[in-house]
Amino acid sequence: MNHLATIDHLKTDIGAIRVTASVQGVFQVDLLGKAYIPKTGLNVESPSLALQNAVAALEQILDYLNGKRKFFDLPIDWELVTSFQKSVLEITQFIPFGEILTYGQIAAKLGKPKASQAVGGALGRNPMPIIIPCHRVVAANGNLTGFSAAEGILTKQWLLELEGHKIVAQKLV
């Protein structure tokens, strides 16, 4: 297991965020929500490069949440994902700011057009939400489906509205 550095940031419009990084790159992003009560603000059991990666990731996430960043330029540590999930996340990683894909479109890009549910499962286990923008993936009918953040679909809706989308009754309009 890699040595890791973890940083909690408590005050964003979507609540607390925890970023964990290794020397290889961003390892995990947890959207902890507004009710999160911290146990510690910084946990470092690692070389300084892991801490630098965690700090860079948190800075870029905060810039994004404040409307100052549209894409992320960070190394990724893929240790937590399977090969299928990595292929789904690599496609998702490059969905541009303000654009949307459906689960079916990602499945088609993988050459597995009947794998929409498997794509949804892979995105549901995305260890790096926001950095890998799984919030930009919706059902074919425009419905917002599950999201792993503390406030779930409400967080997904907030992120999509930040990117200029209009949503009514948890559906893109």
N, CA, C and O of each residue as an XYZ file, in Angstrom:
692
protein
N       0.839     -1.184      0.000
C       0.000      0.000      0.000
C       0.880      1.242      0.000
O       1.908      1.301      0.675
N       0.457      2.209     -0.759
C       1.178      3.483     -0.826
C       1.089      4.233      0.492
O       0.136      4.067      1.254
N       2.084      5.052      0.750
C       1.962      6.013      1.843
C       1.020      7.098      1.363
O       1.081      7.515      0.206
N       0.144      7.558      2.254
C      -0.905      8.489      1.856
C      -0.870      9.752      2.688
O      -0.401      9.752      3.826
N      -1.374     10.828      2.105
C      -1.620     12.077      2.820
C      -3.090     12.411      2.639
O      -3.629     12.299      1.538
N      -3.738     12.822      3.727
C      -5.163     13.148      3.689
C      -5.382     14.535      4.266
O      -4.819     14.897      5.298
N      -6.221     15.309      3.569
C      -6.567     16.659      4.023
C      -8.079     16.798      4.000
O      -8.727     16.413      3.027
N      -8.645     17.349      5.073
C     -10.070     17.690      5.119
C     -10.224     19.192      4.926
O      -9.478     19.985      5.501
N     -11.198     19.568      4.113
C     -11.570     20.977      3.977
C     -13.053     21.051      4.317
O     -13.866     20.375      3.687
N     -13.408     21.855      5.292
C     -14.740     21.765      5.865
C     -15.783     22.686      5.252
O     -16.974     22.379      5.314
N     -15.380     23.786      4.672
C     -16.384     24.775      4.267
C     -16.412     24.986      2.769
O     -15.641     25.777      2.225
N     -17.311     24.268      2.104
C     -17.603     24.539      0.704
C     -19.119     24.565      0.584
O     -19.826     24.206      1.525
N     -19.611     24.985     -0.556
C     -21.056     25.023     -0.765
C     -21.689     23.635     -0.761
O     -22.900     23.511     -0.577
N     -20.889     22.592     -0.960
C     -21.426     21.225     -0.922
C     -20.985     20.496      0.342
O     -21.161     19.283      0.449
N     -20.421     21.216      1.288
C     -20.006     20.615      2.546
C     -18.536     20.260      2.573
O     -17.744     20.733      1.758
N     -18.192     19.415      3.529
C     -16.792     19.032      3.740
C     -16.302     18.102      2.628
O     -17.053     17.303      2.068
N     -15.019     18.244      2.340
C     -14.357     17.422      1.325
C     -13.087     16.868      1.945
O     -12.370     17.575      2.652
N     -12.813     15.596      1.675
C     -11.554     14.980      2.100
C     -10.827     14.513      0.844
O     -11.403     13.838     -0.009
N      -9.560     14.882      0.746
C      -8.721     14.463     -0.379
C      -7.581     13.610      0.167
O      -6.897     13.991      1.117
N      -7.396     12.461     -0.447
C      -6.292     11.575     -0.095
C      -5.454     11.374     -1.353
O      -5.981     11.140     -2.441
N      -4.124     11.469     -1.179
C      -3.215     11.288     -2.311
C      -2.032     10.438     -1.880
O      -1.679     10.360     -0.703
N      -1.444      9.815     -2.870
C      -0.203      9.057     -2.686
C       0.891      9.799     -3.444
O       0.657     10.873     -3.999
N       2.071      9.223     -3.463
C       3.132      9.846     -4.261
C       2.834      9.728     -5.751
O       3.364     10.505     -6.543
N       1.976      8.749     -6.157
C       1.612      8.602     -7.567
C       0.579      9.640     -8.005
O       0.554     10.032     -9.172
N      -0.271     10.087     -7.080
C      -1.290     11.063     -7.446
C      -2.511     10.976     -6.555
O      -2.483     10.371     -5.483
N      -3.593     11.598     -7.025
C      -4.845     11.608     -6.265
C      -5.349     10.175     -6.150
O      -5.414      9.438     -7.133
N      -5.698      9.808     -4.946
C      -6.089      8.442     -4.631
C      -7.594      8.361     -4.357
O      -8.263      7.415     -4.771
N      -8.114      9.378     -3.649
C      -9.528      9.345     -3.294
C     -10.000     10.749     -2.933
O      -9.270     11.536     -2.331
N     -11.258     11.045     -3.324
C     -11.931     12.275     -2.929
C     -13.244     11.855     -2.292
O     -14.033     11.133     -2.901
N     -13.476     12.305     -1.074
C     -14.729     12.004     -0.382
C     -15.498     13.296     -0.202
O     -14.993     14.266      0.362
N     -16.741     13.294     -0.697
C     -17.634     14.434     -0.506
C     -18.458     14.103      0.733
O     -19.422     13.341      0.661
N     -18.076     14.679      1.867
C     -18.586     14.270      3.167
C     -19.869     14.976      3.582
O     -20.552     14.528      4.503
N     -20.202     16.070      2.916
C     -21.456     16.756      3.199
C     -21.367     17.798      4.296
O     -20.324     18.002      4.918
N     -22.501     18.449      4.510
C     -22.565     19.568      5.447
C     -22.646     19.130      6.900
O     -22.338     19.918      7.794
N     -23.051     17.902      7.158
C     -23.193     17.426      8.532
C     -21.915     16.796      9.077
O     -21.878     16.378     10.234
N     -20.868     16.723      8.255
C     -19.634     16.064      8.670
C     -18.979     16.797      9.834
O     -18.849     18.021      9.812
N     -18.568     16.044     10.847
C     -17.832     16.595     11.987
C     -16.421     16.011     11.931
O     -16.245     14.796     12.023
N     -15.416     16.876     11.779
C     -14.057     16.375     11.575
C     -13.455     15.755     12.824
O     -13.742     16.149     13.954
N     -12.619     14.780     12.570
C     -11.819     14.206     13.640
C     -10.415     14.807     13.599
O      -9.789     15.011     14.639
N      -9.925     15.090     12.385
C      -8.616     15.732     12.214
C      -8.638     16.515     10.914
O      -9.439     16.221     10.027
N      -7.787     17.486     10.794
C      -7.734     18.272      9.575
C      -6.653     17.797      8.626
O      -6.753     18.001      7.417
N      -5.629     17.169      9.157
C      -4.505     16.758      8.320
C      -3.951     15.459      8.881
O      -3.689     15.338     10.078
N      -3.783     14.508      8.005
C      -3.227     13.221      8.424
C      -2.141     12.871      7.414
O      -2.435     12.550      6.263
N      -0.909     12.933      7.842
C       0.189     12.664      6.923
C       1.016     11.513      7.467
O       1.567     11.594      8.565
N       1.096     10.445      6.692
C       1.979      9.330      7.041
C       2.796      9.023      5.802
O       2.973      7.862      5.434
N       3.292     10.068      5.163
C       3.832      9.873      3.838
C       4.974     10.818      3.509
O       5.254     11.772      4.236
N       5.617     10.526      2.404
C       6.603     11.466      1.879
C       5.914     12.768      1.449
O       4.702     12.799      1.236
N       6.681     13.805      1.329
C       6.114     15.111      1.013
C       5.417     15.155     -0.339
O       4.522     15.979     -0.528
N       5.793     14.299     -1.288
C       5.135     14.316     -2.596
C       3.656     13.957     -2.473
O       2.825     14.534     -3.173
N       3.315     13.015     -1.596
C       1.906     12.673     -1.391
C       1.155     13.884     -0.847
O       0.044     14.177     -1.290
N       1.746     14.576      0.096
C       1.114     15.774      0.647
C       0.975     16.851     -0.423
O      -0.060     17.513     -0.496
N       1.993     17.036     -1.247
C       1.907     18.011     -2.342
C       0.773     17.648     -3.298
O       0.043     18.529     -3.753
N       0.618     16.357     -3.606
C      -0.472     15.927     -4.489
C      -1.832     16.176     -3.855
O      -2.763     16.598     -4.540
N      -1.961     15.920     -2.553
C      -3.234     16.157     -1.859
C      -3.570     17.644     -1.844
O      -4.708     18.029     -2.111
N      -2.584     18.475     -1.532
C      -2.804     19.927     -1.492
C      -3.183     20.451     -2.882
O      -4.103     21.258     -3.008
N      -2.484     20.002     -3.912
C      -2.793     20.449     -5.281
C      -4.209     20.045     -5.671
O      -4.937     20.832     -6.276
N      -4.601     18.827     -5.329
C      -5.952     18.370     -5.659
C      -6.994     19.201     -4.936
O      -7.978     19.626     -5.542
N      -6.792     19.435     -3.656
C      -7.755     20.241     -2.899
C      -7.837     21.657     -3.461
O      -8.934     22.196     -3.605
N      -6.713     22.260     -3.776
C      -6.716     23.618     -4.350
C      -7.503     23.644     -5.659
O      -8.297     24.559     -5.881
N      -7.294     22.647     -6.534
C      -7.998     22.626     -7.813
C      -9.498     22.390     -7.614
O     -10.311     22.990     -8.316
N      -9.872     21.532     -6.674
C     -11.298     21.303     -6.385
C     -11.940     22.595     -5.883
O     -13.031     22.955     -6.325
N     -11.279     23.290     -4.973
C     -11.834     24.548     -4.449
C     -11.954     25.596     -5.556
O     -12.942     26.328     -5.607
N     -10.963     25.674     -6.437
C     -11.054     26.594     -7.578
C     -12.263     26.242     -8.449
O     -12.998     27.131     -8.877
N     -12.468     24.959     -8.708
C     -13.624     24.509     -9.496
C     -14.929     24.920     -8.809
O     -15.816     25.483     -9.450
N     -15.046     24.644     -7.514
C     -16.280     24.960     -6.782
C     -16.548     26.462     -6.728
O     -17.693     26.891     -6.586
N     -15.486     27.255     -6.841
C     -15.622     28.712     -6.847
C     -15.709     29.303     -8.244
O     -15.629     30.521     -8.406
N     -15.872     28.451     -9.260
C     -16.039     28.923    -10.630
C     -14.768     29.400    -11.307
O     -14.846     30.089    -12.323
N     -13.600     29.057    -10.780
C     -12.336     29.532    -11.324
C     -11.584     28.477    -12.128
O     -10.523     28.768    -12.679
N     -12.121     27.241    -12.207
C     -11.419     26.163    -12.903
C     -12.443     25.316    -13.643
O     -13.528     25.041    -13.129
N     -12.082     24.902    -14.871
C     -12.980     24.079    -15.677
C     -12.438     22.691    -15.953
O     -13.179     21.825    -16.418
N     -11.179     22.460    -15.683
C     -10.605     21.128    -15.862
C      -9.516     20.931    -14.821
O      -9.018     21.891    -14.232
N      -9.157     19.675    -14.604
C      -8.159     19.331    -13.601
C      -6.897     18.828    -14.268
O      -6.937     18.115    -15.270
N      -5.792     19.212    -13.692
C      -4.483     18.823    -14.192
C      -3.729     18.183    -13.030
O      -2.879     18.810    -12.398
N      -4.061     16.912    -12.765
C      -3.508     16.227    -11.607
C      -3.100     14.800    -11.967
O      -3.739     14.162    -12.803
N      -2.044     14.305    -11.343
C      -1.741     12.881    -11.518
C      -2.778     12.056    -10.757
O      -3.271     12.477     -9.711
N      -3.100     10.889    -11.287
C      -4.114     10.011    -10.690
C      -3.439      8.707    -10.262
O      -2.636      8.141    -11.004
N      -3.768      8.244     -9.072
C      -3.340      6.927     -8.602
C      -4.535      5.994     -8.784
O      -5.536      6.126     -8.080
N      -4.437      5.061     -9.714
C      -5.557      4.191    -10.090
C      -5.629      2.912     -9.251
O      -6.360      1.992     -9.617
N      -4.908      2.829     -8.160
C      -4.805      1.587     -7.390
C      -6.157      1.027     -6.928
O      -6.304     -0.190     -6.820
N      -7.130      1.874     -6.657
C      -8.406      1.422     -6.102
C      -9.393      0.881     -7.132
O     -10.467      0.415     -6.753
N      -9.063      0.928     -8.420
C     -10.065      0.594     -9.436
C      -9.703     -0.648    -10.237
O      -8.531     -0.985    -10.406
N     -10.747     -1.320    -10.729
C     -10.554     -2.468    -11.622
C     -10.235     -1.959    -13.031
O     -10.350     -0.763    -13.297
N      -9.842     -2.843    -13.914
C      -9.511     -2.409    -15.276
C     -10.754     -1.895    -16.008
O     -10.661     -0.913    -16.745
N     -11.923     -2.540    -15.822
C     -13.138     -2.039    -16.468
C     -13.487     -0.654    -15.922
O     -13.790      0.265    -16.684
N     -13.443     -0.515    -14.603
C     -13.765      0.776    -14.007
C     -12.792      1.854    -14.493
O     -13.200      2.983    -14.765
N     -11.527      1.510    -14.598
C     -10.548      2.489    -15.084
C     -10.896      2.937    -16.495
O     -10.783      4.124    -16.802
N     -11.318      2.017    -17.366
C     -11.672      2.411    -18.731
C     -12.882      3.346    -18.733
O     -12.935      4.285    -19.527
N     -13.858      3.097    -17.847
C     -15.024      3.991    -17.723
C     -14.592      5.351    -17.182
O     -15.005      6.389    -17.698
N     -13.767      5.343    -16.151
C     -13.339      6.599    -15.526
C     -12.446      7.424    -16.451
O     -12.486      8.653    -16.417
N     -11.648      6.761    -17.268
C     -10.799      7.510    -18.208
C     -11.646      8.247    -19.241
O     -11.309      9.368    -19.623
N     -12.732      7.644    -19.695
C     -13.643      8.352    -20.611
C     -14.308      9.506    -19.874
O     -14.377     10.623    -20.386
N     -14.789      9.233    -18.687
C     -15.497     10.239    -17.886
C     -14.587     11.412    -17.536
O     -15.031     12.559    -17.504
N     -13.329     11.126    -17.276
C     -12.362     12.151    -16.888
C     -12.275     13.271    -17.923
O     -11.974     14.415    -17.582
N     -12.537     12.942    -19.176
C     -12.362     13.936    -20.241
C     -13.682     14.494    -20.775
O     -13.705     15.086    -21.854
N     -14.781     14.314    -20.035
C     -16.031     14.998    -20.412
C     -15.814     16.466    -20.073
O     -15.576     16.798    -18.912
N     -15.891     17.344    -21.056
C     -15.595     18.759    -20.788
C     -16.596     19.411    -19.839
O     -17.750     18.994    -19.738
N     -16.131     20.428    -19.158
C     -16.953     21.258    -18.284
C     -18.209     21.684    -19.039
O     -18.125     22.146    -20.177
N     -19.354     21.531    -18.416
C     -20.604     21.970    -19.023
C     -21.225     20.990    -19.991
O     -22.329     21.236    -20.477
N     -20.559     19.885    -20.291
C     -21.114     18.891    -21.209
C     -21.609     17.682    -20.430
O     -21.214     17.452    -19.287
N     -22.477     16.921    -21.068
C     -23.113     15.760    -20.446
C     -22.970     14.567    -21.381
O     -23.052     14.708    -22.601
N     -22.758     13.401    -20.800
C     -22.874     12.144    -21.532
C     -23.875     11.269    -20.781
O     -24.130     11.478    -19.595
N     -24.433     10.293    -21.478
C     -25.294      9.320    -20.819
C     -24.483      8.058    -20.540
O     -23.402      7.854    -21.093
N     -25.030      7.226    -19.672
C     -24.376      5.953    -19.390
C     -24.234      5.148    -20.679
O     -23.210      4.502    -20.900
N     -25.258      5.185    -21.526
C     -25.228      4.471    -22.798
C     -24.156      4.993    -23.737
O     -23.516      4.211    -24.440
N     -23.953      6.307    -23.759
C     -22.909      6.870    -24.618
C     -21.521      6.416    -24.174
O     -20.660      6.137    -25.008
N     -21.307      6.343    -22.874
C     -20.013      5.858    -22.387
C     -19.849      4.385    -22.737
O     -18.775      3.962    -23.165
N     -20.917      3.598    -22.555
C     -20.866      2.178    -22.917
C     -20.512      2.028    -24.396
O     -19.694      1.180    -24.754
N     -21.120      2.845    -25.255
C     -20.831      2.783    -26.694
C     -19.380      3.137    -26.975
O     -18.737      2.500    -27.809
N     -18.851      4.158    -26.277
C     -17.444      4.533    -26.466
C     -16.502      3.400    -26.055
O     -15.393      3.285    -26.577
N     -16.947      2.573    -25.123
C     -16.153      1.425    -24.690
C     -16.249      0.258    -25.662
O     -15.525     -0.730    -25.539
N     -17.177      0.388    -26.657
C     -17.413     -0.718    -27.572
C     -18.313     -1.792    -26.966
O     -18.348     -2.926    -27.442
N     -19.041     -1.422    -25.908
C     -19.940     -2.348    -25.207
C     -21.304     -1.669    -25.052
O     -21.690     -1.309    -23.940
N     -22.039     -1.491    -26.160
C     -23.249     -0.674    -26.125
C     -24.342     -1.172    -25.174
O     -25.245     -0.409    -24.833
N     -24.279     -2.409    -24.750
C     -25.295     -2.925    -23.822
C     -24.843     -2.860    -22.368
O     -25.496     -3.429    -21.493
N     -23.747     -2.182    -22.103
C     -23.156     -2.173    -20.760
C     -23.501     -0.935    -19.944
O     -22.740     -0.560    -19.052
N     -24.641     -0.286    -20.229
C     -25.009      0.936    -19.503
C     -25.045      0.728    -17.996
O     -24.540      1.561    -17.243
N     -25.640     -0.379    -17.549
C     -25.728     -0.624    -16.108
C     -24.345     -0.851    -15.503
O     -24.072     -0.389    -14.395
N     -23.486     -1.546    -16.208
C     -22.126     -1.764    -15.713
C     -21.372     -0.437    -15.624
O     -20.599     -0.215    -14.692
N     -21.602      0.437    -16.597
C     -21.007      1.776    -16.555
C     -21.512      2.518    -15.320
O     -20.730      3.138    -14.599
N     -22.814      2.453    -15.078
C     -23.377      3.090    -13.885
C     -22.769      2.542    -12.609
O     -22.491      3.297    -11.677
N     -22.562      1.238    -12.558
C     -21.932      0.636    -11.383
C     -20.501      1.105    -11.195
O     -20.072      1.384    -10.075
N     -19.763      1.192    -12.296
C     -18.373      1.664    -12.220
C     -18.317      3.114    -11.755
O     -17.459      3.478    -10.951
N     -19.229      3.939    -12.258
C     -19.248      5.343    -11.852
C     -19.726      5.496    -10.414
O     -19.299      6.417     -9.716
N     -20.604      4.607     -9.963
C     -21.077      4.646     -8.588
C     -19.965      4.367     -7.581
O     -20.088      4.713     -6.406
N     -18.889      3.746     -8.035
C     -17.735      3.466     -7.179
C     -16.548      4.369     -7.526
O     -15.410      4.060     -7.170
N     -16.803      5.463     -8.205
C     -15.749      6.409     -8.571
C     -15.071      6.918     -7.294
O     -15.720      7.574     -6.480
N     -13.785      6.630     -7.107
C     -13.128      7.091     -5.883
C     -12.725      8.565     -5.908
O     -12.257      9.095     -4.900
N     -12.905      9.234     -7.056
C     -12.455     10.633     -7.167
C     -13.514     11.531     -7.793
O     -13.255     12.159     -8.820
N     -14.730     11.606     -7.183
C     -15.733     12.488     -7.777
C     -15.207     13.924     -7.862
O     -14.313     14.314     -7.110
N     -15.750     14.671     -8.749
C     -15.373     16.032     -9.150
C     -14.144     15.965    -10.048
O     -14.202     16.423    -11.189
N     -13.030     15.407     -9.565
C     -11.842     15.304    -10.415
C     -12.140     14.415    -11.612
O     -11.776     14.748    -12.740
N     -12.792     13.298    -11.378
C     -13.338     12.478    -12.462
C     -14.832     12.750    -12.420
O     -15.541     12.187    -11.585
N     -15.322     13.615    -13.318
C     -16.640     14.244    -13.179
C     -17.826     13.335    -13.516
O     -18.518     13.542    -14.513
N     -18.046     12.331    -12.672
C     -19.162     11.418    -12.900
C     -20.505     12.135    -12.767
O     -21.532     11.606    -13.193
N     -20.504     13.343    -12.177
C     -21.751     14.125    -12.117
C     -22.204     14.550    -13.518
O     -23.358     14.935    -13.701
N     -21.315     14.484    -14.497
C     -21.651     14.861    -15.876
C     -22.266     13.705    -16.662
O     -22.434     13.800    -17.877
N     -22.601     12.623    -15.977
C     -23.206     11.465    -16.628
C     -24.616     11.294    -16.075
O     -24.821     11.227    -14.863
N     -25.592     11.225    -16.996
C     -27.001     11.130    -16.614
C     -27.670      9.999    -17.387
O     -27.094      9.427    -18.313
N     -28.887      9.697    -16.988
C     -29.672      8.680    -17.696
C     -30.047      9.202    -19.085
O     -30.028     10.408    -19.329
N     -30.382      8.294    -19.981
C     -30.727      8.658    -21.361
C     -31.902      9.631    -21.416
O     -31.981     10.437    -22.343
N     -32.817      9.578    -20.447
C     -33.976     10.475    -20.431
C     -33.686     11.796    -19.729
O     -34.591     12.613    -19.564
N     -32.432     12.022    -19.309
C     -32.046     13.266    -18.653
C     -32.181     13.244    -17.144
O     -31.819     14.213    -16.477
N     -32.702     12.145    -16.591
C     -32.831     12.063    -15.134
C     -31.462     11.998    -14.480
O     -30.544     11.346    -14.976
N     -31.347     12.697    -13.346
C     -30.150     12.566    -12.532
C     -30.323     11.280    -11.734
O     -31.342     11.083    -11.073
N     -29.353     10.435    -11.799
C     -29.431      9.177    -11.056
C     -28.449      9.262     -9.895
O     -27.852     10.316     -9.679
N     -28.270      8.202     -9.158
C     -27.484      8.208     -7.937
C     -26.157      8.932     -8.019
O     -25.559      9.068     -9.086
N     -25.715      9.391     -6.863
C     -24.425     10.062     -6.735
C     -23.903      9.742     -5.346
O     -24.654      9.801     -4.373
N     -22.641      9.409     -5.243
C     -22.098      8.868     -3.995
C     -21.769      9.909     -2.930
O     -21.300      9.533     -1.856
N     -21.988     11.170     -3.170
C     -21.714     12.203     -2.175
C     -22.690     12.096     -1.009
O     -23.728     11.442     -1.109
N     -22.341     12.748      0.096
C     -23.176     12.693      1.299
C     -24.621     13.106      1.012
O     -25.544     12.469      1.519
N     -24.836     14.135      0.228
C     -26.198     14.566     -0.090
C     -26.669     14.039     -1.449
O     -27.673     14.511     -1.983
N     -25.962     13.083     -1.996
C     -26.384     12.366     -3.189
C     -26.740     13.245     -4.370
O     -25.947     14.077     -4.812
N     -27.946     13.043     -4.871
C     -28.379     13.725     -6.096
C     -28.420     15.240     -5.924
O     -28.242     15.968     -6.900
N     -28.650     15.728     -4.715
C     -28.635     17.184     -4.503
C     -27.250     17.759     -4.798
O     -27.132     18.859     -5.339
N     -26.216     17.020     -4.446
C     -24.853     17.471     -4.761
C     -24.613     17.411     -6.262
O     -24.025     18.328     -6.834
N     -25.062     16.338     -6.901
C     -24.922     16.215     -8.358
C     -25.630     17.386     -9.040
O     -25.087     17.989     -9.965
N     -26.825     17.700     -8.589
C     -27.571     18.821     -9.156
C     -26.813     20.127     -8.958
O     -26.726     20.930     -9.887
N     -26.261     20.359     -7.767
C     -25.527     21.587     -7.497
C     -24.336     21.706     -8.455
O     -24.084     22.776     -9.009
N     -23.604     20.599     -8.647
C     -22.435     20.623     -9.536
C     -22.846     20.898    -10.980
O     -22.179     21.665    -11.675
N     -23.933     20.283    -11.437
C     -24.395     20.526    -12.807
C     -24.890     21.963    -12.981
O     -24.661     22.573    -14.025
N     -25.555     22.498    -11.982
C     -25.994     23.899    -12.061
C     -24.804     24.843    -12.059
O     -24.834     25.876    -12.727
N     -23.753     24.504    -11.316
C     -22.517     25.293    -11.342
C     -21.974     25.371    -12.768
O     -21.396     26.382    -13.166
N     -22.164     24.297    -13.531
C     -21.657     24.233    -14.898
C     -22.661     24.769    -15.924
O     -22.447     24.634    -17.128
N     -23.751     25.374    -15.451
C     -24.674     26.051    -16.354
C     -25.901     25.268    -16.773
O     -26.658     25.742    -17.620
N     -26.126     24.102    -16.224
C     -27.296     23.304    -16.594
C     -28.514     23.705    -15.773
O     -28.406     24.086    -14.608
N     -29.676     23.610    -16.415
C     -30.920     23.857    -15.708
C     -31.544     22.499    -15.384
O     -31.643     21.618    -16.239
N     -31.959     22.358    -14.134
C     -32.507     21.094    -13.656
C     -33.809     21.377    -12.937
O     -33.888     22.258    -12.081
N     -34.829     20.615    -13.298
C     -36.137     20.705    -12.642
C     -36.537     19.280    -12.255
O     -36.476     18.364    -13.075
N     -36.943     19.106    -11.005
C     -37.382     17.808    -10.496
C     -36.333     16.717    -10.783
O     -36.664     15.612    -11.212
N     -35.075     17.061    -10.535
C     -33.939     16.150    -10.705
C     -33.817     15.604    -12.133
O     -33.437     14.453    -12.351
N     -34.153     16.468    -13.094
C     -34.025     16.119    -14.511
C     -33.490     17.322    -15.277
O     -33.895     18.458    -15.031
N     -32.570     17.060    -16.214
C     -32.067     18.128    -17.081
C     -33.194     18.658    -17.942
O     -33.994     17.892    -18.478
N     -33.253     19.961    -18.071
C     -34.253     20.566    -18.965
C     -33.578     21.501    -19.948
O     -34.249     22.107    -20.784
